[in-house]
């Protein structure tokens, strides 16, 4: 028994020593090599330095500060002015002549509640006096013995809905009283709720009303994408034309420089968008505006998410285009074709929101990365997309963004140091 234990122990020790020798002889993995780790740290540090530089340069400019202040003022005015200029409708003045049967007072309150109208009532001694008050404008409508209504003239736009509701409610009360119903039965009928309706199939042509929050978010996304993509395009062009790019590339690699620039501008864009949305919510709640009524944090986060997804896709394209330009006029000729997909998606989303029904084109554009940041929020606002469809659209956009980023990085690397004239597409690909 002892011999067996000794043999097993010797075999285990031998195997352990053999495994230890092989592990020592095995080449180190790329990630465990100190040199490789240093190189990766240098790359990530270079991207961070470029991004921090980009944030400082953008935030310190007067254009950014005054632009942000201007946006906040416009947003605040758009929320406050409708509240200040909103006229409070005057209450409906109801004169009551004669006795009131059971349920008439409740009928007047129900008519006012159903039309969101405030009502004041006053007793009038006689019909003749009530008619004179109607003529002089002291009352708007007179209820005679709870079974008839008298008005001064044709129904006006401000009181027609209330009069229709009041006439209907009084008719119901009269029928109840003629049926000799008890007070409990009248109260039960007055508070009756409609029965639920269940549909086996949804109508294909049903109208969908888009949420105003989705439309406002779409406008915000289009405005900020246009602004910050132009920043990226002009920033790359200016660094190239002023030869600053040569100094930067002596310290960092082209991919680090491009990634840092995109990350820095994205940080500024996200911070500004969050500031605008937070300011809009604070002002709306402070003045009691219903512009953002019903807006949830999920809707705000989705707006910021689509802003990030849209910028992540377009920023690489604009940066690569900026590396091919040399002057300001060349930037304009490059910016126009690049902005066409954004403009097309934005206009299509606005048309769909005004029509009240999601079209087939909008549903297709919601899954295409160039137009998804504009089409999908409106489709969500119409309740035409479920959560898994939104996630699918985001996944498609991110996957294609990776492909576009690699393609744009290659163009940037080949064209950024070619100065003196605009680089053509043929020259870029010829050197690939």
Secondary structure, DSSP 8 states (H G I E B T S, - for coil): -HHHHHHHHHHHHHHHHHHHHHHHHS---TTT-HHHHHHHHHHHHHHHHHHHHHHHHHHHSHHHHHHHHHHHHHHHHHHHHHHHH------EEEEEES---TTHHHHHHHHHHHTT--EEEEEES-HHHHHHHHHHTS-SEEEETTTEEE-SSS--TTTHHHHHHHHHHHHHHHHHHHTT--HHHHHHHHT--------SS--TT------HHHHHHHHHHHHHHHHHHHHHHHHHHHHHHTTHHHHHHTTS-HHHHHHHHHHHHHHHHHHHHHHHHHHHHHHHHHHT--TTTT--HHHHHHHHHHHHHHHHHHHHHHHHHHHT--SHHHHHHHHHHHHHHHHHHHHHHHHHHHHTS--HHHHHHTTSHHHHHHHHHHHHHTT-S-HHHHHHHHHHHHHHHHHHHHHHHHHHHHHTT--SS---HHHHHHT-
